[in-house]
Each structure stands twice: as C-alpha cells, then as structure tokens.
Amino acid sequence: MNTFISKLKSRNAILYWFGLVCLIGGVVCTGLTVVTTRQVLGINEFIKPTKFFVSIWLFCWTMAWYTGLLSQRRKVLIYSWIVVSMMTLEMVIITGQAALGKLSHFNVSSPVDGILFGVMGIAITILTSWTGYIDYLFFKRKPLTEDESGYLWGIRLGMLLFVIFAFEGFLMATRLSHTVGAADGGAGLPVINWSTRYGDLRVAHFFGMHALQIIPLFGHYVTHRPRPVILVAVFYFLLVTFFLIQALAGKPVLANLVN
C-alpha cells in the first residue's frame, strides 16, 4: 500500500493531495450523518456530500494515476488545477446547501439557489470538457510496449465513456429531477437511494462514469490485447445505455435485476 501511495504521489501530487482532502471530507460527512437528524428528500442531509466527496476522491486518484503516463506535463498541470478549483467549488456548494437543509442539485426555488445550481453546472462542464481533452492526449499516445496496448485502450475508452455519461447529467438538469415517473425522494436502495419503484437517471450516470476505472482494470489485469478491451467497452456502453433507456421508460432497472 505504501508503494502504491508513493507512486501515486509521484505521478500527480496535486490530484493525490486533493483526493486525500476529499477522502477526509467524506469521513467527516459520514460522522455528521450520525450526529444530525435533518433530512433532505427522505435521507440524512449529509449523505449526499459524503457520496460526492468519496466519488471525487476516487476520480482524483484515478486521474492522478493515469495522467502520470502522459508526457505533456504542462497540460496535465493545468488540468490538475482545473480539477481542484472546479471540484472545490462543487463541494462547497453541495456541502453548504446540505448544511442548510437544502437541495444543491435541481434547486431553483430562489434566485440564489438557482445561481448556485447554475455555477455547479458550469464547473462540471469545464471539468468534463477538460477530461475529454486529456482523453484526446491518450488517443494520441502510442503504447511503449506491446503489453501496454490493452491497458492504454482501456484508459482511452474508459475515459471516453466517463465523458459521455458525465454529460448525461445535463438530461437530469433540464428535467430538474433524476426520477422518471414520480417526484424525487421516494423509496430507494440503501445509501445510494436509487429509486426502487420508478426510473432513475442516476443509475446510468453512475455506471457510465465508473467505466473510468472498470475498463482500464480489465485492460491491465485481464488481457493485454486491444480487441477484447474494445469489445468489453462496447458491451459496457450498450449495457449502460440500456440502463438509461429503462430509466427514461420509468422502470427501476437495478431493482428488477435484483428481484
């Protein structure tokens, strides 16, 4: 573990340290769920910040690992500070609104809330667009060895799927909700709170964005050949698209799979 941390820090110290701060933030918010009782949409007000802190921690450490493979260090530096600034803005708003017992996403109930929601949209657009640019740099990069080919294609396609399904968030933003067929806040799965009765656009959003970790891991540990990685990425894309279509049809995809 110490070797991994040292290597991660050497690859991208900025994203390593910011990711660590987000991990600590997630732990703090987890503690706050124990000592607070106020709820937002039927769950403790600090559950959402906890999930976002943990998600950003994982994203930062993943991108810290990947960007260490790029030779364009100045562009990686710019990207790293964009991640830090945009995600700091995002988490200040999410945590601040939670502490006030308010929604952060889809909240246009007052001019101030609407502005904060709009700022979050701008921040995530900048971050996702720059992540797409980093992916472009990986498409330009040639594998250093034959064994690296599958892993490199995993990074390329995992990041591409991340960008595609991150932008799916705009579908939720235009609807001002993530539930299809009912209002947000109904019965949901533990912790993640995905609807068990209606369609939930967060399912495809979640699985699509975590292609960022899943596809490269397949390319690194399962096969070193590009073709299987590409086939898995295509299958993964179709599966997540199925989740999206089912959600738009008002069907609780994961609940159906479990049952």
N, C-alpha and C positions, 0 to 999 in steps of 0.2 A: 504493500500500500504506500509506503514512504517513497519507494522508487517511482510509482505512478504519479504521486503528487509532485515530486521533484521534476519529473519530465514534463508534466502538465504546466507547471510554473515556468519552466524554461521555454516552452513553446509559445505561450502567450500569458505573461504575468498580469496584464491588465484584466483580461477576462477571468483569469484564475482568481484574483483577489475580489473582483466584483461578484463573481459567482459565490465565493465564500461568504461575503456580506449578505447575499440573498438567502443562502442556506441558514445563516444565523437569524435573519428576519423571519424565515419560515418557522424556526424553532420558537422564537418569541411569540409569533402569532398563534402557534399551536398552544402555547401556555395561556395566552389570553382567552382562548376558547373555553378553558377550564374555569376561569375566574369571572367570565361575563355570561350573561343570560339573554341579552337582547338579540333578537333575530331579524334577519333580512330575507324575505322570500322563504320563510319557514326553516332557515338554518342559522346557526350562530353567525353573528356579523363578521367574525374574524376567520371563518373557514375559507372564504374566497381569497383574502390576502395570503393565507397560508398556501393555498394551491398555486397562486401566481408566483409567490416567492420561490417555491420548490421548482416550478416549471422553468423559471428564468435561471435559477441555479444550474439546472441540468442543461439548458440551452447554452449558457455561458461556458461551462466546462467542455461541452461537446465542441463548440466552435473554437475554443482555445486549442483543443487537440488537433482539429482539422487545419486551422489557419497556420499552425506551425509547419505544415507541409508546403506552404506557398513561399515563393522566393520574393514576391512583391511586398517587402516588409513595410514600406511607407503606406501602401494602400490597406494593408492589414492593420496598421496602427490607427489610421483614420476610421476604419470600420470598428475597431475595438472601442474607441471613444464614442462613436455613434451609439453602439450598444449600451454603453454605460449611461450616456446622457438621456437617451430615449427611454430606457427601462427604468431609470431613476424617476423620470417624470411620470411614467406609467404607475409605478408603485406608490409614489407619494399620493397620487390621486386616488388609487384603489384603496389604500390603507386609510387615508384621511376620510374618504366618504364612508368607509366601513365603521370607523370610529364614531362618526356622526349618526350611525344607524341608517345610512342612505345607500341606494344603489349607485355604483360607479358607471356600469355599462347601461346603455339604453335609457339613461335618466335625463329627460328634457323637461322635468317638472317645473324648473325655474330657469331664468336666464343664466345664472351662474352654473347650475348643474349641466345645462346644455353646452356651455362653453367648455367645461371640464371634459365632458364626453367627446366633444369635437377635438380637443387637444390630444386626447388619447388616440383618436383615430389618425391624426396627423403623425404622431410619434410612431405608431405601429406601421404606418405606410412607409415612413422613412427607413425604419429598421428592416422591414421585409424587402424593400427595393434594394437596399444595400446588400442584403443577404443573397439576393438574386445575382447581384454583380459579383460577389465572392464566388458564387457557383459558376459564373461565366469564366472566372480565372481558373477554376478547377477543370472546366472543359478544355481550356487551352493547355493545361499542364499535361505533359507526357509522363507515363509511368517510368520510374527509374529502373525497375526490374520487371521481368515477366510475371512474377508472383504478385506484384503490386497492382496489376491491371484490374482484377476483380474488385479489390478494395477501393481503387480510385473511381471505378464506375459506380460503386455503392455510394460513395460520397457525392458524386455528381447527381445521381438520380434521387438519393435520399434528400438532398438539399432542394432539388427541383420540386419534389412533392411537398416538402415543407412550405416552400413559397406559394405553391398553388393553393394549398388548403389553409394557409395563413390568410390569404386574401379572401377565402370563403367567409371570413369574419365580416366582410362588408355586406354579405347577404343578411346576416343577423342584424347588422347595424341599420340597414334600410327597413327591416321589419320592426326594429326596436324590440326584438324578443328572440329567444332561442328555441322556444317551444312552438310546435306547429299543431294546431287543433285545440289549444287551450291557452290560458294565460300562464306566464312563467310563475313558478313557485309551487307547483303541485307535487304529488308523491314522486319520489325519486330514489335512485340507488344510494346506498350509504356513502357519505363523504363527497363523492363526485356529484351526486344529486341529479344525474341524468334521468329524465322522465321515464317512468315505467308504464305510463298509460298513453302517452302521445309521442309524436315525433320530436326529436331533439337534435338540433343542428350542431350541437357541441360534440356529438359523437364523431362525426366525420372530421370535424375541426381538430379534435384531439388525436385521432389515429393518423390523420394525414400529416400533421406536424411532427409526430414522433417517428415518421419514416426517416427523419434526420438521424436517428440512432439505429433503427432496425435494419435498414437496407445496407448501410456500411458494415454493421456487425456481421451480416450474412456474407458480404464480400470478403471480410477479413478472416472469419473463423470457419466458414463452411466450404467456400470454393474460392479459388484464385482466378477463375476464368470469367471473362466478361459476360458471355452469353447467359449462363444461369442467373447471374445478378440482374441482367436486363429483364429476363423473363419473370423473376420474382417481383421486380419493381412494377412491371406491367400488371401482374396479378394483384399486387398490393393496391395499385391505383384503381383498378376495377372494383376491388372489394370496398375500398373507402368511398368510391363513387356510389356503390350500391347502398352503403350506409346513408349517404346524402339523399339519394332518391327516396329511400324508405322514410327518412325523416320528413322530407317535403310532402310525402303522402300521408303524414300524420301517424306513422307507425313507430312504436318503440323498438327499434332494431335489436338492441342488446338484450332487452327483456325477453323478446321472442326467441333469441338464440339460447339463452339460459334455460328457458322453460321448454 
